[in-house]
Amino acid sequence: MPKYVAFLRAINLGAKRKFPKADIVTATEAAGGTDVETHINTGNVLLTTSLRSRAKVESALEAAYEEQAGFVVPTIVFTPAELVAIADDARELTGARPDLERHYVYLLKDEPDPALARAVEERSDAVNEVVVRGRAAHILLGPGYEAGGVDPYRVEKSLGVVATNRNFNVVTTLADKWCS
C-alpha cells in the first residue's frame, strides 16, 4: 500500500483551532490510514492507505479531520518521493545562500499558474528571494529581513492556491525520517 505525507493547514493556532496529535491520529485512522505517525504538533502526518491518488487521500483526510476537529482542515499530501525532492531543493537553495537567516517552504495543494509563480519570483531582491518549484515555494530571507516584496504571507496569497508552510528544518527532517 502506498505511503503519503500529509501537511495540515492552520491548526493549533489560537483557542478555536486546537487539533491535538492524538485526535489527528484517530481521524487519520478513521479515514483508512494505517501506520500513522505524527511529528511535532503542527500537523505533519505519515500514513499508509489503500487509496491511490493524492486527491482521494486529501479528500478522505479532510472529511475525517473536519468531523473529528469540528472545523475545516485543509490538507496537502505528498508522496515520499515528492517530499524528498522538495527537501533536496531546499538543501540546494540553502547551500547556495550561506547568508540566509530563514528559509520557509510553502507546500502547495496544486501547482500555481506559471504566470503567478513568475510574478511572485519577480518580487525577489538582492537579499530576499522566492523560488517556486512545482508544488513548493521557497521563501529565502537574508540578513536583516524586513517585510517588503518578499513577504511570506503575501507570497502565499499571490500564488492563488491552498498552502501551508514549514521551515527548512521540518521539511528536511521529515524527508530524512519518513522517506528514506
Salt bridges, closest charged atoms under 4 A:
GLU58 OE2 - ARG54 NH1 3.35
GLU58 OE1 - LYS109 NZ 3.63
GLU62 OE2 - LYS109 NZ 2.65
GLU82 OE1 - ARG135 NH2 3.62
ASP88 OD1 - ARG91 NH1 3.87
ASP89 OD1 - ARG133 NH1 3.15
GLU92 OE2 - ARG133 NH2 3.19
ASP99 OD1 - ARG97 NE 3.09
ASP110 OD1 - ARG54 NH2 3.95
GLU129 OE1 - ARG97 NH1 3.29
GLU156 OE2 - ARG9 NH2 2.74
ASP176 OD2 - ARG91 NH2 2.73
